[in-house]
Amino acid sequence: MTIRNALRLSVPGALALFVSVGPAIGDNDHDATRIPIQGSIKVEGKHSRAELKKMAKISLPQAEKTALAAVAGKDSDKTVVESELEVEDGFLVYAVEVRVKGQKGAEEILVDAGSGKVLGREAESEDDDDDDDDDDEPGDVEDDDTP
């Protein structure tokens, strides 16, 4: 096989690979390869903030403590920067964002609102911190006490 023939065979293959993988690159918010979580409290339909809080078996402080323990680093270097009760993949979870001093970005830890177990984690870069709340799903509950 000549170099010219090898190039003819490899370019279409590389192009096909790029086309099939390309859309997933850099698209963390809608990652098609993400495995759905399996929690202990199934949530169907729309519910008020108060209803979701009543469904939770663990408290927000308990979820934050679990999330902090799940992130590597010295306890004194870890901080919860945001936490909320939300419905993820049809299950009630606490999404707790933890930052570690000296590291870029943060790590979002999903804690089951029923069992208190860590269900998933996702590294978030500085760019993911948009704070405009336009990506909230119905049923998201912020960590404040307003009904």
ZAKE-593647 format. One record per atom (N, C-alpha, C, O): residue in one letter; chain; atom name; x, y, z. Coordinates in steps of 0.05 Angstrom, whole numbers, padded with zeros to 5 digits, always signed. Each point is the difference from the previous one (the first is absolute). Layout:
<nodes>
NODE  rest  kette  atom    east   north      up
NODE     a      A    CA       X       Y       Z
...
</nodes>
This chain:
<nodes>
NODE  rest  kette  atom    east   north      up
NODE     m      A     N  +00017  -00023  +00000
NODE     m      A    CA  -00017  +00023  +00000
NODE     m      A     C  +00018  +00025  +00000
NODE     m      A     O  +00019  +00002  +00015
NODE     t      A     N  -00025  +00016  -00032
NODE     t      A    CA  +00015  +00025  -00002
NODE     t      A     C  -00010  +00019  +00021
NODE     t      A     O  -00022  -00002  +00010
NODE     i      A     N  +00038  +00023  -00005
NODE     i      A    CA  -00008  +00021  +00019
NODE     i      A     C  -00025  +00014  -00010
NODE     i      A     O  -00017  +00007  +00016
NODE     r      A     N  +00016  -00003  -00042
NODE     r      A    CA  -00024  +00013  -00011
NODE     r      A     C  -00025  -00016  +00005
NODE     r      A     O  -00021  +00012  +00008
NODE     n      A     N  +00022  -00038  -00011
NODE     n      A    CA  -00024  -00017  +00005
NODE     n      A     C  -00007  +00000  +00030
NODE     n      A     O  -00023  +00000  +00008
NODE     a      A     N  +00044  -00001  +00009
NODE     a      A    CA  -00005  +00000  +00029
NODE     a      A     C  -00014  +00026  +00008
NODE     a      A     O  -00018  -00001  +00017
NODE     l      A     N  +00026  +00024  -00029
NODE     l      A    CA  -00012  +00025  +00007
NODE     l      A     C  -00029  +00000  -00009
NODE     l      A     O  -00018  +00010  +00014
NODE     r      A     N  +00012  -00021  -00038
NODE     r      A    CA  -00027  -00001  -00010
NODE     r      A     C  -00018  -00016  +00019
NODE     r      A     O  -00024  +00007  +00004
NODE     l      A     N  +00034  -00028  +00007
NODE     l      A    CA  -00015  -00017  +00018
NODE     l      A     C  -00004  +00013  +00028
NODE     l      A     O  -00021  -00003  +00012
NODE     s      A     N  +00041  +00017  -00002
NODE     s      A    CA  -00001  +00010  +00027
NODE     s      A     C  -00015  +00026  +00002
NODE     s      A     O  -00013  +00005  +00021
NODE     v      A     N  +00012  +00012  -00041
NODE     v      A    CA  -00014  +00026  +00001
NODE     v      A     C  -00030  -00005  +00004
NODE     v      A     O  -00012  +00013  +00018
NODE     p      A     N  -00001  -00029  -00034
NODE     p      A    CA  -00029  -00004  +00004
NODE     p      A     C  -00006  -00012  +00027
NODE     p      A     O  -00020  +00008  +00013
NODE     g      A     N  +00036  -00026  -00003
NODE     g      A    CA  -00004  -00012  +00026
NODE     g      A     C  +00003  +00021  +00022
NODE     g      A     O  -00016  +00000  +00019
NODE     a      A     N  +00036  +00017  -00021
NODE     a      A    CA  +00004  +00021  +00020
NODE     a      A     C  -00023  +00020  -00001
NODE     a      A     O  -00009  +00009  +00021
NODE     l      A     N  -00001  -00003  -00045
NODE     l      A    CA  -00022  +00019  -00002
NODE     l      A     C  -00025  -00012  +00012
NODE     l      A     O  -00015  +00014  +00014
NODE     a      A     N  +00010  -00039  -00019
NODE     a      A    CA  -00024  -00014  +00012
NODE     a      A     C  +00002  +00000  +00031
NODE     a      A     O  -00020  +00005  +00013
NODE     l      A     N  +00043  -00010  -00003
NODE     l      A    CA  +00004  +00001  +00029
NODE     l      A     C  -00005  +00028  +00011
NODE     l      A     O  -00014  +00002  +00020
NODE     f      A     N  +00025  +00018  -00033
NODE     f      A    CA  -00004  +00027  +00009
NODE     f      A     C  -00030  +00008  +00000
NODE     f      A     O  -00010  +00012  +00019
NODE     v      A     N  -00004  -00019  -00040
NODE     v      A    CA  -00028  +00006  -00003
NODE     v      A     C  -00017  -00014  +00022
NODE     v      A     O  -00018  +00012  +00011
NODE     s      A     N  +00025  -00037  -00005
NODE     s      A    CA  -00015  -00014  +00020
NODE     s      A     C  +00006  +00009  +00029
NODE     s      A     O  -00017  -00001  +00017
NODE     v      A     N  +00042  +00009  -00012
NODE     v      A    CA  +00008  +00008  +00027
NODE     v      A     C  -00001  +00030  +00003
NODE     v      A     O  -00004  +00009  +00023
NODE     g      A     N  +00007  +00006  -00044
NODE     g      A    CA  +00001  +00029  +00002
NODE     g      A     C  -00021  +00014  +00016
NODE     g      A     O  +00007  +00016  +00016
NODE     p      A     N  -00033  -00022  -00020
NODE     p      A    CA  -00020  +00014  +00015
NODE     p      A     C  +00001  -00004  +00030
NODE     p      A     O  -00009  +00017  +00015
NODE     a      A     N  +00021  -00039  -00006
NODE     a      A    CA  +00001  -00004  +00029
NODE     a      A     C  +00023  +00014  +00013
NODE     a      A     O  +00000  +00004  +00024
NODE     i      A     N  +00020  +00005  -00040
NODE     i      A    CA  +00023  +00013  +00012
NODE     i      A     C  -00007  +00027  +00010
NODE     i      A     O  -00011  +00016  -00015
NODE     g      A     N  +00017  -00011  +00040
NODE     g      A    CA  -00005  +00027  +00012
NODE     g      A     C  -00029  +00004  +00007
NODE     g      A     O  -00008  +00023  +00007
NODE     d      A     N  -00010  -00043  -00008
NODE     d      A    CA  -00028  +00004  +00005
NODE     d      A     C  -00007  -00014  +00026
NODE     d      A     O  -00013  -00021  +00000
NODE     n      A     N  +00023  +00031  +00023
NODE     n      A    CA  -00004  -00013  +00025
NODE     n      A     C  -00029  +00001  +00010
NODE     n      A     O  -00008  -00017  +00015
NODE     d      A     N  -00007  +00038  -00023
NODE     d      A    CA  -00027  +00003  +00010
NODE     d      A     C  -00019  -00021  -00011
NODE     d      A     O  -00020  -00007  +00012
NODE     h      A     N  +00026  -00003  -00036
NODE     h      A    CA  -00018  -00018  -00013
NODE     h      A     C  +00016  -00025  -00010
NODE     h      A     O  -00002  -00007  -00023
NODE     d      A     N  +00017  -00005  +00041
NODE     d      A    CA  +00017  -00022  -00007
NODE     d      A     C  -00017  -00025  -00004
NODE     d      A     O  -00011  -00011  +00019
NODE     a      A     N  +00010  +00002  -00044
NODE     a      A    CA  -00016  -00024  -00007
NODE     a      A     C  +00011  -00025  +00013
NODE     a      A     O  -00014  -00020  +00001
NODE     t      A     N  +00039  +00020  +00007
NODE     t      A    CA  +00012  -00024  +00011
NODE     t      A     C  -00003  -00001  +00031
NODE     t      A     O  +00008  -00020  +00012
NODE     r      A     N  -00019  +00040  +00000
NODE     r      A    CA  -00004  +00001  +00029
NODE     r      A     C  -00020  -00022  +00008
NODE     r      A     O  -00021  -00003  -00012
NODE     i      A     N  +00028  -00012  +00032
NODE     i      A    CA  -00018  -00021  +00010
NODE     i      A     C  -00020  +00013  +00019
NODE     i      A     O  +00008  +00014  +00019
NODE     p      A     N  -00034  -00019  -00024
NODE     p      A    CA  -00020  +00012  +00018
NODE     p      A     C  +00003  -00011  +00028
NODE     p      A     O  +00008  -00023  +00005
NODE     i      A     N  -00014  +00041  +00014
NODE     i      A    CA  +00002  -00008  +00028
NODE     i      A     C  -00024  -00017  +00008
NODE     i      A     O  -00021  +00001  -00013
NODE     q      A     N  +00023  -00016  +00034
NODE     q      A    CA  -00021  -00016  +00011
NODE     q      A     C  -00002  +00006  +00029
NODE     q      A     O  +00015  -00010  +00016
NODE     g      A     N  -00034  +00027  -00008
NODE     g      A    CA  -00004  +00008  +00028
NODE     g      A     C  -00021  -00017  +00014
NODE     g      A     O  -00011  -00019  -00011
NODE     s      A     N  +00005  +00027  +00035
NODE     s      A    CA  -00019  -00015  +00017
NODE     s      A     C  -00027  +00013  +00001
NODE     s      A     O  -00019  -00014  +00008
NODE     i      A     N  +00017  +00039  -00016
NODE     i      A    CA  -00026  +00014  +00001
NODE     i      A     C  -00008  +00008  -00028
NODE     i      A     O  +00011  +00019  -00011
NODE     k      A     N  -00029  -00033  -00001
NODE     k      A    CA  -00010  +00005  -00027
NODE     k      A     C  -00019  +00024  +00001
NODE     k      A     O  -00018  +00001  +00017
NODE     v      A     N  +00021  +00018  -00036
NODE     v      A    CA  -00017  +00023  -00001
NODE     v      A     C  -00012  +00001  -00028
NODE     v      A     O  +00014  +00000  -00020
NODE     e      A     N  -00041  +00001  +00020
NODE     e      A    CA  -00014  +00002  -00025
NODE     e      A     C  -00018  +00024  +00001
NODE     e      A     O  -00012  +00007  +00020
NODE     g      A     N  +00011  +00007  -00043
NODE     g      A    CA  -00017  +00024  -00001
NODE     g      A     C  +00013  +00024  +00013
NODE     g      A     O  +00023  -00001  +00009
NODE     k      A     N  -00038  +00023  -00008
NODE     k      A    CA  +00010  +00024  +00012
NODE     k      A     C  -00008  +00001  +00029
NODE     k      A     O  -00022  -00008  +00008
NODE     h      A     N  +00041  +00019  +00008
NODE     h      A    CA  -00005  +00003  +00029
NODE     h      A     C  +00011  +00027  +00009
NODE     h      A     O  +00018  +00011  -00011
NODE     s      A     N  -00031  -00001  +00031
NODE     s      A    CA  +00010  +00026  +00012
NODE     s      A     C  +00025  -00005  +00015
NODE     s      A     O  +00008  -00023  +00006
NODE     r      A     N  +00006  +00045  +00000
NODE     r      A    CA  +00024  -00001  +00016
NODE     r      A     C  -00005  -00014  +00027
NODE     r      A     O  +00015  -00017  +00009
NODE     a      A     N  -00037  +00025  +00003
NODE     a      A    CA  -00007  -00012  +00027
NODE     a      A     C  -00005  -00030  -00002
NODE     a      A     O  +00008  -00015  +00018
NODE     e      A     N  -00022  +00006  -00039
NODE     e      A    CA  -00005  -00028  -00004
NODE     e      A     C  +00026  -00016  -00003
NODE     e      A     O  +00003  -00022  +00011
NODE     l      A     N  +00015  +00033  -00027
NODE     l      A    CA  +00025  -00014  -00004
NODE     l      A     C  +00016  -00002  +00026
NODE     l      A     O  +00012  -00021  +00005
NODE     k      A     N  -00012  +00043  +00010
NODE     k      A    CA  +00015  -00001  +00026
NODE     k      A     C  -00012  -00021  +00019
NODE     k      A     O  +00015  -00013  +00015
NODE     k      A     N  -00041  +00010  -00016
NODE     k      A    CA  -00013  -00020  +00017
NODE     k      A     C  +00007  -00029  -00009
NODE     k      A     O  +00001  -00018  +00017
NODE     m      A     N  +00004  +00014  -00042
NODE     m      A    CA  +00007  -00026  -00011
NODE     m      A     C  +00028  -00008  +00009
NODE     m      A     O  +00006  -00024  +00003
NODE     a      A     N  +00012  +00043  +00001
NODE     a      A    CA  +00028  -00006  +00007
NODE     a      A     C  +00002  -00012  +00027
NODE     a      A     O  -00013  +00008  +00019
NODE     k      A     N  +00029  -00029  -00016
NODE     k      A    CA  +00004  -00014  +00025
NODE     k      A     C  +00024  +00010  +00015
NODE     k      A     O  +00002  -00004  +00024
NODE     i      A     N  +00017  +00017  -00038
NODE     i      A    CA  +00023  +00012  +00014
NODE     i      A     C  -00001  +00030  -00004
NODE     i      A     O  -00014  +00010  -00018
NODE     s      A     N  +00027  +00004  +00035
NODE     s      A    CA  +00000  +00029  -00001
NODE     s      A     C  +00022  +00011  -00018
NODE     s      A     O  +00018  -00015  -00008
NODE     l      A     N  -00021  +00040  +00001
NODE     l      A    CA  +00021  +00013  -00017
NODE     l      A     C  +00027  -00001  +00014
NODE     l      A     O  +00020  -00006  -00013
NODE     p      A     N  -00018  +00013  +00039
NODE     p      A    CA  +00026  -00002  +00014
NODE     p      A     C  +00012  -00028  -00001
NODE     p      A     O  +00025  -00003  -00003
NODE     q      A     N  -00041  -00018  +00005
NODE     q      A    CA  +00010  -00027  -00002
NODE     q      A     C  +00011  -00005  -00028
NODE     q      A     O  +00021  -00013  -00003
NODE     a      A     N  -00035  +00022  -00018
NODE     a      A    CA  +00009  -00004  -00027
NODE     a      A     C  +00026  +00015  -00005
NODE     a      A     O  +00018  -00011  -00013
NODE     e      A     N  -00016  +00035  +00024
NODE     e      A    CA  +00025  +00016  -00004
NODE     e      A     C  +00024  -00014  +00014
NODE     e      A     O  +00022  -00001  -00011
NODE     k      A     N  -00027  -00010  +00035
NODE     k      A    CA  +00021  -00015  +00014
NODE     k      A     C  +00009  -00024  -00016
NODE     k      A     O  +00024  -00005  -00002
NODE     t      A     N  -00043  -00009  -00010
NODE     t      A    CA  +00007  -00024  -00016
NODE     t      A     C  +00016  +00009  -00025
NODE     t      A     O  +00020  -00013  -00007
NODE     a      A     N  -00028  +00035  -00006
NODE     a      A    CA  +00013  +00009  -00024
NODE     a      A     C  +00029  +00009  +00007
NODE     a      A     O  +00018  -00006  -00015
NODE     l      A     N  -00015  +00020  +00037
NODE     l      A    CA  +00027  +00009  +00008
NODE     l      A     C  +00018  -00024  +00005
NODE     l      A     O  +00024  +00001  -00008
NODE     a      A     N  -00034  -00022  +00020
NODE     a      A    CA  +00016  -00023  +00006
NODE     a      A     C  +00007  -00015  -00026
NODE     a      A     O  +00020  -00014  -00001
NODE     a      A     N  -00036  +00017  -00020
NODE     a      A    CA  +00004  -00015  -00025
NODE     a      A     C  +00021  +00013  -00018
NODE     a      A     O  +00010  -00012  -00019
NODE     v      A     N  -00002  +00037  +00026
NODE     v      A    CA  +00020  +00015  -00016
NODE     v      A     C  +00027  -00002  +00013
NODE     v      A     O  +00003  +00004  +00024
NODE     a      A     N  +00017  -00010  -00040
NODE     a      A    CA  +00027  -00002  +00010
NODE     a      A     C  +00011  +00027  +00009
NODE     a      A     O  -00006  +00020  -00013
NODE     g      A     N  +00022  -00020  +00033
NODE     g      A    CA  +00012  +00025  +00010
NODE     g      A     C  -00003  +00002  +00030
NODE     g      A     O  -00015  -00015  +00013
NODE     k      A     N  +00030  +00034  -00002
NODE     k      A    CA  -00002  +00005  +00029
NODE     k      A     C  -00027  +00013  +00006
NODE     k      A     O  -00009  +00017  -00015
NODE     d      A     N  -00003  -00025  +00037
NODE     d      A    CA  -00026  +00011  +00008
NODE     d      A     C  +00000  +00031  +00001
NODE     d      A     O  -00019  +00013  -00008
NODE     s      A     N  +00041  -00002  +00018
NODE     s      A    CA  +00002  +00029  +00002
NODE     s      A     C  +00001  +00014  -00027
NODE     s      A     O  -00004  +00025  -00002
NODE     d      A     N  +00011  -00039  -00019
NODE     d      A    CA  +00002  +00011  -00027
NODE     d      A     C  -00026  -00003  -00017
NODE     d      A     O  -00002  +00012  -00021
NODE     k      A     N  -00018  -00027  +00032
NODE     k      A    CA  -00024  -00005  -00016
NODE     k      A     C  -00023  +00018  +00009
NODE     k      A     O  -00003  +00005  +00024
NODE     t      A     N  -00012  +00005  -00043
NODE     t      A    CA  -00022  +00018  +00005
NODE     t      A     C  -00024  -00006  -00017
NODE     t      A     O  +00003  -00005  -00024
NODE     v      A     N  -00027  +00004  +00035
NODE     v      A    CA  -00024  -00002  -00016
NODE     v      A     C  -00007  +00027  -00010
NODE     v      A     O  -00004  +00019  +00015
NODE     v      A     N  +00003  -00016  -00042
NODE     v      A    CA  -00006  +00026  -00011
NODE     v      A     C  -00029  +00002  -00010
NODE     v      A     O  -00011  +00022  -00003
NODE     e      A     N  -00002  -00044  -00001
NODE     e      A    CA  -00028  +00000  -00007
NODE     e      A     C  -00012  -00028  +00005
NODE     e      A     O  +00013  -00020  -00004
NODE     s      A     N  -00038  +00020  +00012
NODE     s      A    CA  -00014  -00026  +00003
NODE     s      A     C  -00029  +00004  -00004
NODE     s      A     O  -00012  +00021  +00007
NODE     e      A     N  -00001  -00041  -00019
NODE     e      A    CA  -00028  +00001  -00005
NODE     e      A     C  -00013  -00027  -00001
NODE     e      A     O  +00014  -00020  -00006
NODE     l      A     N  -00039  +00019  +00013
NODE     l      A    CA  -00016  -00025  -00002
NODE     l      A     C  -00012  +00001  -00028
NODE     l      A     O  -00013  +00019  -00007
NODE     e      A     N  +00017  -00041  -00009
NODE     e      A    CA  -00010  +00000  -00027
NODE     e      A     C  -00008  -00028  -00009
NODE     e      A     O  +00007  -00019  +00013
NODE     v      A     N  -00021  +00018  -00035
NODE     v      A    CA  -00007  -00025  -00012
NODE     v      A     C  +00019  -00005  -00023
NODE     v      A     O  +00002  +00016  -00019
NODE     e      A     N  +00012  -00038  +00020
NODE     e      A    CA  +00020  -00008  -00020
NODE     e      A     C  -00007  -00028  -00009
NODE     e      A     O  -00001  -00018  +00015
NODE     d      A     N  -00004  +00015  -00041
NODE     d      A    CA  -00007  -00025  -00012
NODE     d      A     C  -00024  -00013  +00014
NODE     d      A     O  -00002  -00024  +00002
NODE     g      A     N  -00016  +00041  +00008
NODE     g      A    CA  -00024  -00010  +00013
NODE     g      A     C  +00003  -00007  +00029
NODE     g      A     O  -00019  -00011  +00012
NODE     f      A     N  +00042  +00017  +00000
NODE     f      A    CA  +00004  -00006  +00028
NODE     f      A     C  +00008  +00025  +00016
NODE     f      A     O  +00012  +00018  -00011
NODE     l      A     N  -00020  -00017  +00036
NODE     l      A    CA  +00005  +00023  +00017
NODE     l      A     C  +00029  -00001  +00011
NODE     l      A     O  +00007  -00020  +00013
NODE     v      A     N  +00008  +00040  -00019
NODE     v      A    CA  +00028  +00001  +00009
NODE     v      A     C  +00008  +00028  +00010
NODE     v      A     O  -00014  +00020  -00007
NODE     y      A     N  +00035  -00019  +00022
NODE     y      A    CA  +00012  +00026  +00006
NODE     y      A     C  +00024  +00002  -00018
NODE     y      A     O  +00017  -00018  -00002
NODE     a      A     N  -00015  +00041  -00012
NODE     a      A    CA  +00023  +00006  -00017
NODE     a      A     C  +00017  +00019  +00017
NODE     a      A     O  -00008  +00023  +00005
NODE     v      A     N  +00032  -00031  +00002
NODE     v      A    CA  +00017  +00015  +00018
NODE     v      A     C  +00026  +00007  -00015
NODE     v      A     O  +00015  -00019  -00009
NODE     e      A     N  -00010  +00044  +00005
NODE     e      A    CA  +00025  +00009  -00014
NODE     e      A     C  +00021  +00006  +00021
NODE     e      A     O  -00004  +00017  +00018
NODE     v      A     N  +00027  -00031  -00021
NODE     v      A    CA  +00022  +00003  +00020
NODE     v      A     C  +00025  +00010  -00014
NODE     v      A     O  +00007  -00010  -00022
NODE     r      A     N  +00005  +00030  +00034
NODE     r      A    CA  +00026  +00011  -00010
NODE     r      A     C  +00022  -00007  +00019
NODE     r      A     O  -00004  -00001  +00025
NODE     v      A     N  +00027  -00004  -00036
NODE     v      A    CA  +00024  -00006  +00016
NODE     v      A     C  +00020  +00022  -00004
NODE     v      A     O  +00007  +00006  -00023
NODE     k      A     N  +00002  +00006  +00044
NODE     k      A    CA  +00020  +00022  -00001
NODE     k      A     C  +00024  -00009  -00016
NODE     k      A     O  +00011  -00022  +00005
NODE     g      A     N  -00003  +00039  -00024
NODE     g      A    CA  +00024  -00006  -00016
NODE     g      A     C  -00006  -00016  -00025
NODE     g      A     O  +00018  -00006  -00016
NODE     q      A     N  -00043  -00002  +00012
NODE     q      A    CA  -00008  -00015  -00024
NODE     q      A     C  -00019  +00017  -00017
NODE     q      A     O  -00016  +00015  +00010
NODE     k      A     N  +00018  -00018  -00037
NODE     k      A    CA  -00018  +00014  -00018
NODE     k      A     C  -00027  -00014  +00000
NODE     k      A     O  -00001  -00024  +00002
NODE     g      A     N  -00020  +00039  -00006
NODE     g      A    CA  -00026  -00011  -00003
NODE     g      A     C  -00011  -00011  +00026
NODE     g      A     O  +00010  +00006  +00022
NODE     a      A     N  -00030  -00023  -00025
NODE     a      A    CA  -00013  -00012  +00023
NODE     a      A     C  -00009  -00028  -00008
NODE     a      A     O  +00002  -00009  -00023
NODE     e      A     N  -00012  -00006  +00043
NODE     e      A    CA  -00011  -00027  -00005
NODE     e      A     C  -00028  +00000  +00010
NODE     e      A     O  -00006  +00006  +00023
NODE     e      A     N  -00013  -00014  -00041
NODE     e      A    CA  -00028  -00003  +00008
NODE     e      A     C  -00004  -00029  +00008
NODE     e      A     O  +00005  -00019  -00015
NODE     i      A     N  -00015  +00016  +00040
NODE     i      A    CA  -00005  -00027  +00011
NODE     i      A     C  -00030  -00003  +00002
NODE     i      A     O  -00014  +00017  +00012
NODE     l      A     N  +00003  -00039  -00023
NODE     l      A    CA  -00029  -00006  +00002
NODE     l      A     C  -00003  -00019  +00023
NODE     l      A     O  +00010  -00023  +00000
NODE     v      A     N  -00026  +00032  +00020
NODE     v      A    CA  -00005  -00017  +00024
NODE     v      A     C  -00029  -00008  +00000
NODE     v      A     O  -00018  +00017  -00002
NODE     d      A     N  +00013  -00042  +00005
NODE     d      A    CA  -00028  -00010  +00001
NODE     d      A     C  -00014  +00012  +00024
NODE     d      A     O  +00009  -00001  +00023
NODE     a      A     N  -00032  +00013  -00028
NODE     a      A    CA  -00016  +00014  +00021
NODE     a      A     C  -00014  -00020  +00018
NODE     a      A     O  -00011  +00008  +00021
NODE     g      A     N  +00012  -00034  -00028
NODE     g      A    CA  -00012  -00020  +00017
NODE     g      A     C  +00020  -00015  +00017
NODE     g      A     O  -00003  -00003  +00024
NODE     s      A     N  +00024  -00007  -00038
NODE     s      A    CA  +00019  -00017  +00014
NODE     s      A     C  +00025  +00015  +00010
NODE     s      A     O  +00014  -00009  +00018
NODE     g      A     N  -00009  +00032  -00030
NODE     g      A    CA  +00024  +00015  +00008
NODE     g      A     C  +00025  -00010  -00014
NODE     g      A     O  +00022  +00009  +00006
NODE     k      A     N  -00025  -00027  -00025
NODE     k      A    CA  +00024  -00011  -00015
NODE     k      A     C  +00007  +00018  -00023
NODE     k      A     O  -00018  +00013  -00012
NODE     v      A     N  +00043  -00012  +00005
NODE     v      A    CA  +00009  +00014  -00024
NODE     v      A     C  -00008  -00015  -00024
NODE     v      A     O  +00007  -00024  -00003
NODE     l      A     N  -00022  +00037  -00015
NODE     l      A    CA  -00009  -00013  -00025
NODE     l      A     C  +00016  +00007  -00024
NODE     l      A     O  +00001  -00015  -00020
NODE     g      A     N  +00013  +00037  +00021
NODE     g      A    CA  +00016  +00008  -00023
NODE     g      A     C  +00016  +00025  +00006
NODE     g      A     O  -00004  +00013  +00021
NODE     r      A     N  +00022  -00007  -00039
NODE     r      A    CA  +00017  +00024  +00003
NODE     r      A     C  +00007  +00010  -00027
NODE     r      A     O  +00002  -00015  -00020
NODE     e      A     N  +00003  +00041  +00018
NODE     e      A    CA  +00008  +00012  -00025
NODE     e      A     C  +00018  +00024  +00005
NODE     e      A     O  -00006  +00017  +00017
NODE     a      A     N  +00029  -00017  -00030
NODE     a      A    CA  +00018  +00023  +00002
NODE     a      A     C  -00012  +00023  -00015
NODE     a      A     O  -00008  -00003  -00023
NODE     e      A     N  +00008  +00026  +00035
NODE     e      A    CA  -00009  +00024  -00013
NODE     e      A     C  +00022  +00020  -00002
NODE     e      A     O  +00014  +00007  +00019
NODE     s      A     N  -00011  +00004  -00043
NODE     s      A    CA  +00021  +00020  -00005
NODE     s      A     C  -00011  +00027  +00008
NODE     s      A     O  -00023  +00003  +00005
NODE     e      A     N  +00041  +00017  -00006
NODE     e      A    CA  -00008  +00027  +00006
NODE     e      A     C  -00022  +00009  -00020
NODE     e      A     O  -00017  +00016  +00008
NODE     d      A     N  +00018  -00025  -00033
NODE     d      A    CA  -00020  +00007  -00020
NODE     d      A     C  -00027  -00010  +00006
NODE     d      A     O  -00020  +00012  -00009
NODE     d      A     N  +00017  -00034  +00025
NODE     d      A    CA  -00026  -00011  +00006
NODE     d      A     C  -00014  +00016  +00021
NODE     d      A     O  -00024  -00004  +00004
NODE     d      A     N  +00037  +00022  +00009
NODE     d      A    CA  -00011  +00016  +00022
NODE     d      A     C  -00014  +00025  -00012
NODE     d      A     O  +00011  +00022  +00003
NODE     d      A     N  -00035  -00026  -00015
NODE     d      A    CA  -00012  +00023  -00012
NODE     d      A     C  -00019  +00015  +00019
NODE     d      A     O  -00007  +00023  -00006
NODE     d      A     N  -00002  -00036  +00027
NODE     d      A    CA  -00017  +00013  +00020
NODE     d      A     C  -00024  +00014  -00011
NODE     d      A     O  -00012  +00017  +00014
NODE     d      A     N  +00004  -00022  -00039
NODE     d      A    CA  -00024  +00014  -00011
NODE     d      A     C  -00025  -00017  +00003
NODE     d      A     O  -00022  +00008  -00007
NODE     d      A     N  +00025  -00033  +00017
NODE     d      A    CA  -00022  -00017  +00007
NODE     d      A     C  -00019  -00005  -00024
NODE     d      A     O  -00023  -00007  +00005
NODE     d      A     N  +00032  +00011  -00030
NODE     d      A    CA  -00017  -00005  -00022
NODE     d      A     C  -00001  -00030  -00008
NODE     d      A     O  -00016  -00008  -00017
NODE     d      A     N  +00032  -00008  +00031
NODE     d      A    CA  +00000  -00029  -00006
NODE     d      A     C  -00015  -00016  +00021
NODE     d      A     O  +00002  -00024  +00000
NODE     d      A     N  -00016  +00037  +00018
NODE     d      A    CA  -00015  -00014  +00021
NODE     d      A     C  -00021  -00017  -00012
NODE     d      A     O  -00014  +00008  -00019
NODE     e      A     N  +00010  -00031  +00030
NODE     e      A    CA  -00021  -00018  -00009
NODE     e      A     C  -00024  +00005  +00018
NODE     e      A     O  +00003  +00010  +00023
NODE     p      A     N  -00027  -00015  -00033
NODE     p      A    CA  -00024  +00002  +00018
NODE     p      A     C  +00005  -00018  +00024
NODE     p      A     O  +00009  -00023  -00003
NODE     g      A     N  -00016  +00033  +00027
NODE     g      A    CA  +00004  -00016  +00024
NODE     g      A     C  +00026  +00006  +00014
NODE     g      A     O  +00004  -00010  +00022
NODE     d      A     N  +00014  +00026  -00033
NODE     d      A    CA  +00024  +00008  +00014
NODE     d      A     C  -00007  +00016  +00024
NODE     d      A     O  -00018  +00017  +00000
NODE     v      A     N  +00032  -00022  +00022
NODE     v      A    CA  -00005  +00014  +00025
NODE     v      A     C  +00027  +00011  +00009
NODE     v      A     O  +00019  -00015  +00005
NODE     e      A     N  -00018  +00041  -00002
NODE     e      A    CA  +00024  +00013  +00010
NODE     e      A     C  +00003  -00006  +00029
NODE     e      A     O  -00018  -00010  +00013
NODE     d      A     N  +00041  +00017  -00001
NODE     d      A    CA  +00006  -00007  +00028
NODE     d      A     C  -00011  +00021  +00020
NODE     d      A     O  +00007  -00001  +00023
NODE     d      A     N  -00024  +00019  -00032
NODE     d      A    CA  -00012  +00019  +00019
NODE     d      A     C  -00025  -00012  +00012
NODE     d      A     O  -00008  -00022  -00007
NODE     d      A     N  -00004  +00035  +00027
NODE     d      A    CA  -00023  -00011  +00014
NODE     d      A     C  -00026  +00012  -00009
NODE     d      A     O  -00020  -00004  +00013
NODE     t      A     N  +00019  +00018  -00036
NODE     t      A    CA  -00025  +00012  -00009
NODE     t      A     C  -00017  -00022  -00013
NODE     t      A     O  +00011  -00017  -00014
NODE     p      A     N  -00037  +00018  +00018
NODE     p      A    CA  -00017  -00020  -00011
NODE     p      A     C  -00003  +00002  -00030
NODE     p      A     O  -00015  -00016  -00013
</nodes>
